[in-house]
């Protein structure tokens, strides 16, 4: 009888110790999850800054491309008014080429803005996850 009582006590102590270790691992895992969420938030913030800089840089390039296109248009009109059809064709071809560049820049800006919106959304999700994980600590 004493042996049986001793075995029960020892098994309950072992079970309590193992459950305590399981809880400690769980707490450690929760802390690691919260730290991982913080890293995700920092990465998303970096991506947001990078995408915003890309948008600003592309907008500056778009302004330059439009300026070149408008210059070519002016030269085309001037050549046509002066009766120089060959030069007008040349400037028309350059203007069309510049218009293709303008369209490409506009597309690039749209893509960068979509990336920026996705990164902002991801950061919001990560903040919510971190708050949830941190509340369980």
C-alpha positions, 0 to 999 in steps of 0.5 A, spaced: 500 500 500 505 504 501 509 502 495 502 504 491 501 511 494 509 512 493 508 511 486 502 515 485 505 521 488 511 520 484 507 520 478 503 526 480 509 530 481 512 527 474 506 529 471 506 536 474 513 537 472 512 535 465 506 540 464 510 545 467 515 544 462 510 544 457 507 551 459 514 554 459 515 551 452 508 554 450 510 561 454 517 561 450 513 559 443 508 565 445 514 570 446 517 567 439 511 568 435 510 575 438 518 577 436 517 574 429 510 578 428 515 584 430 520 582 425 514 582 420 512 589 422 519 592 421 520 588 414 513 591 412 515 598 414 521 597 410 517 595 404 512 601 405 518 606 405 521 602 399 515 602 395 513 609 397 520 612 394 519 608 388 513 611 387 516 618 388 522 616 383 517 614 378 513 620 378 519 624 377 521 620 371 514 621 369 515 628 369 521 628 365 518 623 360 512 628 359 517 634 358 521 630 353 514 628 349 511 635 349 518 638 347 518 633 341 510 635 340 512 642 339 518 641 334 513 637 330 508 642 330 514 647 328 517 643 323 510 642 320 508 649 320 515 651 316 513 646 311 518 641 313 515 634 312 521 630 313 522 633 320 515 633 322 515 625 321 522 625 325 519 629 331 512 625 330 516 618 331 520 621 337 514 623 340 510 617 339 517 613 342 516 618 348 509 617 349 510 609 350 515 611 355 510 615 359 505 609 358 510 605 361 512 609 367 504 610 368 504 602 369 510 602 373 507 607 378 500 603 378 504 597 380 508 600 385 502 603 388 499 596 388 505 593 392 504 599 397 497 598 398 499 590 399 504 592 404 500 597 408 495 591 409 500 586 411 503 590 416 496 592 419 495 584 419 501 583 423 500 588 428 493 585 429 497 578 430 502 581 434 497 584 439 493 578 439 499 574 441 502 579 446 495 579 449 496 571 451 503 572 454 
